[in-house]
Amino acid sequence: MSDKSRRDFIKLASVGAAGLAVNACAGTDESSTGKTPQKEAVTSKENELKELPIVVSTWKHGLKANEAAWEILSESGYALDAVEAGVRVSESDPMERSVGYGGRPDRDGHVTLDACIMNELYDCGSVAFLRDIKNPISVARKVMTDTPHVMLVGEGAKQFALDNGFVEEDLLVPDSEKEWKEWLKESEYKPVINIENHDTIGMLALDNKGRLSGACTTSGAAYKLHGRVGDSPIIGAGLYVDGEVGAACATGLGEAVIRSCGSHFVVQLLKQGYTPTEACQEAVEHIHKIHKNVEGLQVGFLALTIDGQVGGYSMYNGFNFAQYTNDGNVMIDCESKLRWED
Ligand code: SD4
């Protein structure tokens, strides 16, 4: 699709979406910010076509992950390869306490990982509650390419990984084990989100050929109940890609993101002409509206359109993302609905 036809498509999509509910999953057709769900084609600066390629990813660890993705994108590689290679950097880093190897364990001391990946053709793969495998994103991609399924979980996912040459490793690093043992002394059951102002990595990329892909991977909420799965491996919740419109990913309290089909919600709004920031804000507003108590409920969304527009928004301040374009790799702070200090 040419750049012009892409832009035309967005405009057409916003016209063609008349009468569609904002989000079929959430079952609402009313905007929580009081806007009509139908928007005119966006004319704001944010809607200008950016030079391709572009990759964005959640939190500060996104900077390093973006570097690996950029190596592929800058050589005219495929966005899907870029997002896989990118998030593998965070997964493989033992210092990252929220993703892959070195991730915080559940309350019983087991590191269990969730991840999913999706391309511009609605091909997707996912693993959840996976143990002892360092790079769940690559297992998710194998599920996508080598099976007729979308999602494998637990022992089955691990067996599939081992059958496909992945190596079994202990993912609980000594420092993380020590922290967990400290936590056990009080054992306060309150899954901890966003402890160090960085967490799950969600990555979205648009390559030189205009192909969109996304990946999302996490060790989930620290000290969660054994068996708990969050939003990150769930297509439509932690990640969603519509190859003709845009892509979104989520971070934060997975239960709230699942309840609202968060990433799908955002992409449907992009389809109706919302800018990425507006769409992400609307998803946060919706989560705010459907929860009686949002104290400490952090969620953040990040979106990228087929035009290369980017935006994010979170419930509480502190959410940011890394963006790599031909202008370099930079951190961008997002607006939020609430402030921790309030
Ligand atoms: C989860 N969404 O498992 C993940 C955790 C996360 O920022 O993203 N925290 O609920």
Residues whose N, C-alpha, C, O or C-beta is under 5 A from the ligand:
A	BS01	SD4	I193 N194 D199 T200 T218 G220 A221 G230 D231 S232 A250 T251 G252 L253 G254 E255
